[in-house]
Amino acid sequence: MAVQSNRMYNSFDTIVIGAGIQGSYTAYHLCQNNKTLLIDQFTLPHSRGSSHGQTRIIRKSYFKAYYTQMMTECYQLWKQLETEANVELFRQTGLLVLGKEGNPEFQTMKSTLVENKIPMESLTYEEFSRRFPLVNLPEEESAVLDKSAGILYADRALRTLQDLFQRLGGTICDGEEVVDIHPGSLVTVTTTAGTYRAKSLVITAGPWTNKLLNHLGLQLPLKTLRIVVCYWKEKVPGTYGIHKGFPCFIRISDSGQHHIYGLPSNEYPGLMKVCYHSGSDVDPDERDIIFQQPLEDVNLLSNFLSKEFPGLDPKPAIVEYCMYTVTPDQDFILDHHPEHRNIVIGAGFSGHGFKLAPVVGKILCELSTGKKPSYDLSPFKMLRFQSNLKSLL
Ligand SMILES: Cc1cc2nc3c(=O)[nH]c(=O)nc-3n(C[C@H](O)[C@H](O)[C@H](O)COP(=O)(O)OP(=O)(O)OC[C@H]3O[C@@H](n4cnc5c(N)ncnc54)[C@H](O)[C@@H]3O)c2cc1C
């Protein structure tokens, strides 16, 4: 990444802190009409936050209908970005949603797909076994295929946005940690390398959000989780491969456990990515310090795969780390700072924010430029956590 550090012009319309997918998409929307600065603490690209890695699932199947509705525009904006940059960012694979008929989340995901007229198929146990002979679906479960779903090429998307942002006149200062923020009609942001001022500030700092909000007297009810990203070897290379038309999947779990999800083998030849949708609490600056092998998550995945994916070696071939920043209800926070309206916060993407970044970025851009937001933001307001918002003022 070419670092463009133009200290002579340290005044901007908007500063965005955090060049993960949310900050980069926000900056890209902003720079169409604004003089925008995007700051990141690490030299770009980096793998220390939540947006790195080659792939993410994109889908319209959600059990909260407002995400399904936002996804319509997300698909259009991802497509627009592909066209503008002339790169492939999306690959349609379909997504199997697996679960018990009696599970309310499974039922709602299914009905949301039907109500929103998303192309889908309901598969009985028999149909499923015929179509996917190398997955042992438990007899009490059934499957829905969200045909519009697929894979987003994550690292490539991030690079594309940051390149376009710079081509459109935006400034990136990477390798600069923000160490202080001073609110006011002009917000002052101090980094390890300089001081910048802007009419508005957007904070998209992922797992570091609360560390930054300390400077602004606010703490959000966010938890940072270390996610173990496991890749599993196909006994016969290509068995669950993207080239063989194998889809992504989400297994809706019962009994208080979290979901398991997987992507067809693609990014590392012969290896399928299958992960557990939760992890253990971690300080984001200590994500990669592993004192003890996180056996619990890996064992859970191993057991699942040995029963249901007999074509995979149930011992992970590669283990990597990533982070979720989760809110108590797993809904995002997209809102103004309660006391400083020209400071906008996008946080708590709860392990499902990548696909929604085009619309998240649009909303954060609208909030920071005083425009009416295009979506009903009531599910994303901080006030829903009034009892556990900490004001440090
Ligand atoms: C294993 C895994 C799988 C996932 N799968 C999916 C999926 O299939 N589909 C999906 O939609 N989503 C998925 N997600 C979620 C998605 O990746 C995240 O919601 C998204 O990447 C969050 O992006 P972000 O920009 O908020 O955070 P980040 O990417 O963490 O970006 C925050 C940035 O802020 C910077 N920063 C922080 N503090 C400072 C500071 N003081 N000064 C300067 N810079 C600072 C950081 O360096 C970082 O670059 C997954 C996440 C993980 C971990």
The ligand as an SDF file (V2000), in Angstrom:
LIG
                    3D

 53 58  0  0  0  0  0  0  0  0999 V2000
  -13.1360  -15.5250   11.1900 C   0  0  0  0  0  0  0  0  0  0  0  0
  -14.1320  -14.4980   10.7430 C   0  0  0  0  0  0  0  0  0  0  0  0
  -15.0710  -14.8550    9.7980 C   0  0  0  0  0  0  0  0  0  0  0  0
  -16.0290  -13.9430    9.3880 C   0  0  0  0  0  0  0  0  0  0  0  0
  -16.9210  -14.3030    8.4380 N   0  0  0  0  0  0  0  0  0  0  0  0
  -17.8020  -13.4020    7.9700 C   0  0  0  0  0  0  0  0  0  0  0  0
  -18.6570  -13.7410    6.9030 C   0  0  0  0  0  0  0  0  0  0  0  0
  -18.5980  -14.8740    6.4110 O   0  0  0  0  0  0  0  0  0  0  0  0
  -19.5140  -12.8010    6.4280 N   0  0  0  0  0  0  0  0  0  0  0  0
  -19.5650  -11.5520    6.9530 C   0  0  0  0  0  0  0  0  0  0  0  0
  -20.3700  -10.7410    6.4890 O   0  0  0  0  0  0  0  0  0  0  0  0
  -18.7500  -11.1840    7.9740 N   0  0  0  0  0  0  0  0  0  0  0  0
  -17.8740  -12.0720    8.4940 C   0  0  0  0  0  0  0  0  0  0  0  0
  -17.0200  -11.7340    9.4940 N   0  0  0  0  0  0  0  0  0  0  0  0
  -17.1430  -10.4270   10.1370 C   0  0  0  0  0  0  0  0  0  0  0  0
  -16.4330   -9.3180    9.3980 C   0  0  0  0  0  0  0  0  0  0  0  0
  -15.2020   -9.7660    8.9120 O   0  0  0  0  0  0  0  0  0  0  0  0
  -16.2860   -8.1440   10.3730 C   0  0  0  0  0  0  0  0  0  0  0  0
  -17.5910   -7.7680   10.8230 O   0  0  0  0  0  0  0  0  0  0  0  0
  -15.6270   -6.9510    9.7280 C   0  0  0  0  0  0  0  0  0  0  0  0
  -14.4060   -7.3240    9.1400 O   0  0  0  0  0  0  0  0  0  0  0  0
  -15.3930   -5.8650   10.7770 C   0  0  0  0  0  0  0  0  0  0  0  0
  -14.6860   -4.8320   10.1640 O   0  0  0  0  0  0  0  0  0  0  0  0
  -14.2480   -3.4970   10.9350 P   0  0  0  0  0  0  0  0  0  0  0  0
  -13.8140   -2.5570    9.8870 O   0  0  0  0  0  0  0  0  0  0  0  0
  -15.3390   -3.0970   11.8700 O   0  0  0  0  0  0  0  0  0  0  0  0
  -13.0380   -3.9480   11.8870 O   0  0  0  0  0  0  0  0  0  0  0  0
  -11.4810   -4.1810   11.5720 P   0  0  0  0  0  0  0  0  0  0  0  0
  -11.2910   -4.9130   10.3180 O   0  0  0  0  0  0  0  0  0  0  0  0
  -10.8990   -4.7810   12.8010 O   0  0  0  0  0  0  0  0  0  0  0  0
  -10.9030   -2.7260   11.3570 O   0  0  0  0  0  0  0  0  0  0  0  0
  -10.6550   -1.8400   12.4150 C   0  0  0  0  0  0  0  0  0  0  0  0
   -9.4110   -1.0610   12.0580 C   0  0  0  0  0  0  0  0  0  0  0  0
   -9.2310   -0.0090   13.0000 O   0  0  0  0  0  0  0  0  0  0  0  0
   -7.8520    0.1720   13.1860 C   0  0  0  0  0  0  0  0  0  0  0  0
   -7.6300    0.8780   14.4590 N   0  0  0  0  0  0  0  0  0  0  0  0
   -8.0690    0.5040   15.6720 C   0  0  0  0  0  0  0  0  0  0  0  0
   -7.6440    1.3550   16.6250 N   0  0  0  0  0  0  0  0  0  0  0  0
   -6.9290    2.3110   15.9920 C   0  0  0  0  0  0  0  0  0  0  0  0
   -6.2130    3.4620   16.4310 C   0  0  0  0  0  0  0  0  0  0  0  0
   -6.1250    3.8040   17.7220 N   0  0  0  0  0  0  0  0  0  0  0  0
   -5.5900    4.2170   15.5120 N   0  0  0  0  0  0  0  0  0  0  0  0
   -5.6490    3.8970   14.1860 C   0  0  0  0  0  0  0  0  0  0  0  0
   -6.2950    2.7930   13.7220 N   0  0  0  0  0  0  0  0  0  0  0  0
   -6.9270    2.0110   14.6100 C   0  0  0  0  0  0  0  0  0  0  0  0
   -7.3190   -1.2530   13.2130 C   0  0  0  0  0  0  0  0  0  0  0  0
   -5.9260   -1.3240   12.9880 O   0  0  0  0  0  0  0  0  0  0  0  0
   -8.1500   -1.9130   12.1300 C   0  0  0  0  0  0  0  0  0  0  0  0
   -7.4900   -1.8900   10.8740 O   0  0  0  0  0  0  0  0  0  0  0  0
  -16.0410  -12.6330    9.9370 C   0  0  0  0  0  0  0  0  0  0  0  0
  -15.0790  -12.2730   10.8850 C   0  0  0  0  0  0  0  0  0  0  0  0
  -14.1260  -13.1850   11.2840 C   0  0  0  0  0  0  0  0  0  0  0  0
  -13.1240  -12.7820   12.3160 C   0  0  0  0  0  0  0  0  0  0  0  0
  1  2  1  0
  2  3  1  0
  2 52  2  0
  3  4  2  0
  4  5  1  0
  4 50  1  0
  5  6  2  0
  6  7  1  0
  6 13  1  0
  7  8  2  0
  7  9  1  0
  9 10  1  0
 10 11  2  0
 10 12  1  0
 12 13  2  0
 13 14  1  0
 14 15  1  0
 14 50  1  0
 15 16  1  0
 16 17  1  0
 16 18  1  0
 18 19  1  0
 18 20  1  0
 20 21  1  0
 20 22  1  0
 22 23  1  0
 23 24  1  0
 24 25  2  0
 24 26  1  0
 24 27  1  0
 27 28  1  0
 28 29  2  0
 28 30  1  0
 28 31  1  0
 31 32  1  0
 32 33  1  0
 33 34  1  0
 33 48  1  0
 34 35  1  0
 35 36  1  0
 35 46  1  0
 36 37  1  0
 36 45  1  0
 37 38  2  0
 38 39  1  0
 39 40  1  0
 39 45  2  0
 40 41  1  0
 40 42  2  0
 42 43  1  0
 43 44  2  0
 44 45  1  0
 46 47  1  0
 46 48  1  0
 48 49  1  0
 50 51  2  0
 51 52  1  0
 52 53  1  0
M  END
$$$$
